[in-house]
Amino acid sequence: MTEDIPAPAGAEAVYVYAVCRAEEPPVLTGPSGVTCESPLRALAVGPALTAVVQTVRAADFTDEAWQARLADEPELERYARAHHEVVCAVAARYPTVPLPLATLYHDEQRARAALARESQRFHAALERTADHSEWGVKVYVADAPARQAAEAAPQRPASGAGRAYLDRKRGLRDRRERQRTDALRIAEVVDAGVSGLAAASRRLPPHGARGPDEWRTQVLNATYLVAEDRAAELARLAQSLREGTGAQVELSGPWVPYSFVGEV
C-alpha cells in the first residue's frame, strides 16, 4: 500500500501506523511516533474506521534513506520500536489492524482513498482478531551428547581401526536420526496442543543456532491467535507441554496480532 515517495526540498508525506475501529475520534496520547516534528492524528477512512497517521519529512523515507537505514541496525530498530509503540498504544484502546513499518502516502487525500478501498478487508481483519492476541511459541530440544562431542572436537580414526570407526559413525548417524524423529514428534505434539486452544496458527521456519556455544535446536517456531480470556489456560498448557515432552517451550506475548490481519 505504500506509495513511492519523491523528496523535493521541504516535501512531506503521510505515515500510517494502523487502522482502528472507533465510533469517536480516537484518543492518541503516549508515544510520539517516528518523528517529534508533528503529532499523531486521526484520519477518518470509512464507516467506523480511523487511521492513525503522522506527517513526516519525505526525504526521510526515500528508497535511498531506507537502504541506508537497513544497514544501520540501531537506527532501524529505533524506527521499528517507535512504530510498534504507536500500534500497541492504539490497540490497547481500540480494535486495531496494524500496518507494516513505513506505510506512506503523498498526502491525506491519497491515504484516505487508498485505505478506504481496503475497508472491507480491515473490517474482516477486525472481526477475526477481536478480543484475541498473538502469542509466539518456540520449542527447543537439547542436542545429543554424541553430536556435541563430534562437533566440538572432530577426530580422525586411528590407523587400522577402520571397522571401529565405521561402527562409531553408524552409531552417531542412528542417534542423530532418532533425535530428529523425536524432535519432529515433540514439535507436532506442542503444535497440536496449542492449536487446539487457538483460533488460528502460523508455523514459521525454525531459526538456526545463534552461535557455536548454543547446544540446542529449535524444532518449532509458530505463532497463535488466542482469545484474551484464555491466556491463563495457554500458560498452563505451555507448562504441561514442557513437563510432558522434556523440551524447552518458550511462550511470548500477548502481542498485537500482526500475523493474523492478512495482507492489508
C-alpha positions in Angstrom: 0.0 0.0 0.0 3.0 2.3 0.3 3.5 4.8 -2.5 6.8 5.8 -3.9 7.7 9.0 -2.2 9.7 11.6 -4.1 11.7 14.0 -1.9 11.9 17.5 -3.3 13.1 20.0 -0.8 10.6 20.5 2.0 8.2 17.8 0.8 6.1 16.0 3.3 4.4 12.6 3.4 1.7 10.9 5.4 2.9 7.9 7.6 0.2 5.4 8.5 0.6 3.3 11.6 -2.7 1.4 11.9 -6.4 1.4 11.2 -8.7 1.1 14.2 -12.5 0.8 14.8 -13.6 3.8 16.8 -17.0 5.5 16.8 -15.4 8.7 18.1 -12.1 10.2 17.2 -9.5 8.0 19.0 -7.5 9.2 21.9 -3.9 9.5 20.8 -1.7 10.0 23.9 1.5 8.4 24.8 4.1 7.6 22.1 5.3 10.3 19.8 5.8 8.1 16.7 8.8 8.1 14.3 9.2 11.9 14.5 8.8 14.5 17.1 8.2 17.2 14.5 4.5 16.6 14.2 1.8 15.0 16.3 -0.1 11.8 15.7 -3.6 12.5 14.4 -6.7 10.6 13.3 -7.8 10.3 9.7 -11.3 9.0 9.0 -11.2 6.5 6.2 -14.7 4.9 6.3 -17.7 3.9 8.4 -16.3 3.4 11.9 -12.7 3.2 10.6 -10.0 5.6 11.6 -6.3 5.6 10.5 -3.6 6.8 12.9 -1.3 8.9 10.9 1.6 11.4 11.2 3.2 14.0 8.8 6.8 13.2 8.2 9.6 14.6 6.0 9.5 12.8 2.7 13.3 12.9 2.5 13.5 10.5 5.5 11.6 7.8 3.6 13.0 7.6 0.1 14.4 4.3 -1.1 17.9 5.6 -0.6 17.1 6.6 3.0 15.7 3.2 3.8 18.6 1.4 2.2 20.9 3.4 4.5 18.7 2.6 7.5 18.6 -1.1 6.7 22.4 -1.1 7.1 22.2 0.8 10.4 20.7 -1.7 12.9 20.3 0.7 15.9 18.5 3.3 13.7 16.3 0.7 12.1 15.4 -0.7 15.5 14.5 2.8 16.7 12.0 3.2 13.8 10.6 -0.2 14.3 10.2 0.4 18.1 8.5 3.8 17.5 6.1 2.3 15.0 5.3 -0.7 17.3 4.7 1.6 20.4 2.1 3.6 18.5 0.4 0.4 17.3 0.3 -1.0 20.8 -1.0 2.2 22.3 -3.9 2.3 19.8 -4.6 -1.4 20.2 -4.8 -1.1 23.9 -7.8 1.2 23.5 -9.5 0.1 20.2 -9.7 -3.0 17.9 -6.8 -2.3 15.6 -5.2 -3.5 12.4 -1.5 -2.7 12.4 0.0 -1.6 9.2 3.6 -2.5 8.1 6.5 -0.3 9.0 6.9 2.7 6.7 3.4 2.7 5.1 3.4 6.1 3.4 1.3 8.2 1.1 1.9 11.5 -0.6 -0.9 13.3 1.3 -4.1 12.8 3.4 -6.4 12.7 0.4 -4.5 9.8 -1.3 -4.1 8.0 2.1 -7.8 8.2 2.8 -8.7 7.0 -0.7 -6.3 4.0 -0.6 -7.3 2.9 2.9 -11.0 3.3 2.1 -10.6 0.9 -0.8 -9.4 -1.7 1.7 -12.2 -1.1 4.2 -13.8 -4.5 3.8 -10.6 -6.2 4.4 -10.0 -4.0 7.5 -13.4 -4.9 8.9 -12.8 -8.6 8.2 -9.5 -8.5 10.0 -11.0 -6.7 12.9 -13.8 -9.3 13.2 -11.2 -12.1 13.0 -8.9 -10.7 15.7 -11.4 -9.0 18.0 -10.7 -9.9 21.7 -7.7 -12.0 20.6 -4.0 -11.7 21.0 -1.0 -13.2 19.2 1.3 -15.5 21.1 4.6 -16.9 20.0 5.8 -20.4 20.8 9.3 -21.6 20.2 10.4 -25.2 21.1 14.0 -26.3 21.6 15.5 -29.7 22.2 19.0 -30.4 23.6 21.5 -31.7 21.1 22.6 -35.3 21.6 25.9 -35.6 23.5 27.4 -37.5 20.7 26.7 -34.6 18.3 28.1 -32.1 20.7 31.3 -34.1 21.1 31.7 -34.7 17.4 31.2 -31.1 16.6 33.3 -29.8 19.4 36.3 -31.9 18.8 36.3 -33.9 15.5 38.8 -36.7 15.4 40.2 -39.0 12.8 40.1 -42.7 13.4 43.5 -44.3 14.3 45.2 -46.3 11.6 43.9 -49.8 11.4 40.7 -49.0 13.3 38.6 -48.8 10.2 35.8 -51.1 11.4 35.6 -49.4 14.8 35.5 -46.0 13.0 32.7 -47.1 10.7 30.7 -48.6 13.7 31.1 -45.3 15.5 30.0 -43.3 12.5 27.0 -45.6 12.0 26.0 -45.3 15.7 26.3 -41.5 15.5 24.1 -41.4 12.4 21.5 -43.6 14.1 21.4 -41.4 17.2 21.0 -38.3 15.0 18.1 -39.9 13.2 16.4 -40.9 16.4 16.9 -37.4 17.7 15.5 -35.9 14.6 12.4 -38.2 14.8 11.9 -37.4 18.5 12.3 -33.6 17.7 9.7 -33.8 15.0 7.3 -35.7 17.2 7.7 -33.1 20.0 7.1 -30.2 17.6 3.9 -31.9 16.4 2.7 -32.6 20.0 3.3 -29.0 21.0 1.7 -27.5 17.9 -1.3 -29.8 18.1 -1.8 -28.9 21.8 -1.6 -25.1 21.3 -3.6 -25.2 18.1 -6.4 -26.9 19.9 -6.7 -23.8 22.1 -6.0 -21.2 19.5 -8.4 -19.7 16.9 -5.7 -19.7 14.2 -2.0 -20.5 13.9 1.0 -20.0 11.6 4.2 -22.0 11.5 7.4 -20.2 10.6 10.8 -21.6 9.6 12.8 -22.6 12.7 15.8 -20.4 13.5 19.3 -21.8 13.3 21.7 -21.9 16.1 22.6 -18.4 17.3 26.2 -19.3 18.0 28.7 -22.1 18.4 28.0 -22.3 22.1 24.3 -23.0 21.7 23.8 -26.7 22.0 20.1 -26.8 21.4 18.0 -27.0 18.2 14.8 -25.1 17.6 12.2 -27.5 16.3 9.1 -25.3 16.4 8.7 -21.6 15.6 5.0 -20.8 15.5 2.5 -18.1 16.3 -1.1 -18.5 17.5 -4.2 -16.3 17.7 -5.6 -16.9 21.2 -8.7 -15.4 22.8 -7.7 -12.9 25.5 -9.7 -14.8 28.2 -7.7 -18.0 27.5 -4.3 -16.5 28.3 -4.0 -18.2 31.7 -5.1 -21.5 30.1 -2.4 -21.1 27.5 0.3 -20.6 30.2 -0.8 -23.7 32.0 -0.8 -25.7 28.7 2.8 -24.5 28.0 4.0 -25.7 31.4 2.2 -29.0 30.9 3.9 -29.4 27.5 7.3 -28.6 29.0 6.8 -31.3 31.6 5.3 -33.8 29.2 7.9 -33.5 26.4 11.1 -32.5 28.3 11.6 -29.8 25.7 12.2 -26.1 26.3 8.9 -24.5 25.4 9.2 -20.7 25.2 6.0 -18.7 25.3 5.9 -15.0 24.4 3.1 -12.5 24.2 0.5 -11.2 24.2 1.1 -9.2 21.1 -1.0 -7.2 18.7 -2.0 -9.8 16.1 0.3 -8.7 13.3 0.4 -12.2 11.8 -3.4 -12.6 11.5 -4.6 -9.4 9.9 -3.9 -10.5 6.3 -2.3 -8.5 3.5 -3.6 -5.1 4.3 
